[in-house]
């Protein structure tokens, strides 16, 4: 049995920078949301158990211990406005949402790993965030560079050749980082 | 830490596992590594900052998350609501 854990916030940002801009007739930016939905739908085809962690509020307990910790102040409003929509569509698509206040998505993912670390279940973390490498000290947990199949599916939506080139470069870079992290 | 590179940091971590042990053994390792005296001084002077950054980067394991595997299984999607959502934001979601 496999559980796939998604850092929803990370995915929404990834979609924001990786997908073309898209606006509704009313002028609302939804490019990131579209990319995010595509990603979740791809995951649904491959996994039966999925948890999506989301830290919509951005600010967490870490801001209390360090003033200069990342906050929503410097985040583009266009993407911030898509956070609640992404949370909503996650549930509408029938996925389990791990929504939280005071913590970050990474903490929720680590907590799920901690919970199931001795269970007969394989946990796949769909993120290459270096902080999440802390979860990899147990045998049944792994990280994935988002999967080649997913990348190919996503590319169908990106017609601009430049985007494809950038994505391949990012993918190669992520792969090198992953290999270095595992000291292969 | 300023002046302490990846090589020195991983060397010390391999030997002492964490920053607390590195700090407690300053006097042992400072004579055994290159520029040890300078590095030991940097760590001594910035120990509180080091602990702060460690607490910021350490993931918490006590977030309240669903406790059973079944709670993570895909549930029936809300087709009526999803259709409305898709139309409202013109997302062309296929389901």
Interface residues (C-beta under 8 A of the other chain):
Chain A: X1 X3 X24 X25 X28 X30 X33 X34 X37 X41 X44 X48 X49 X50 X51 X62 X65 X66 X69 X85 X88 X89 X91 X92 X93 X94 X95 X96 X98 X100 X103 X106 X107 X108 X109 X110 X111 X112 X114 X115 X116 X119 X121 X131 X132 X134 X135
Chain B: X52 X55 X56 X57 X58 X59 X60 X61 X62 X63 X64 X65 X66 X67 X69 X71 X72 X73 X74 X75 X76 X77 X78 X81 X82 X85 X88 X89 X90 X91 X93 X94 X95
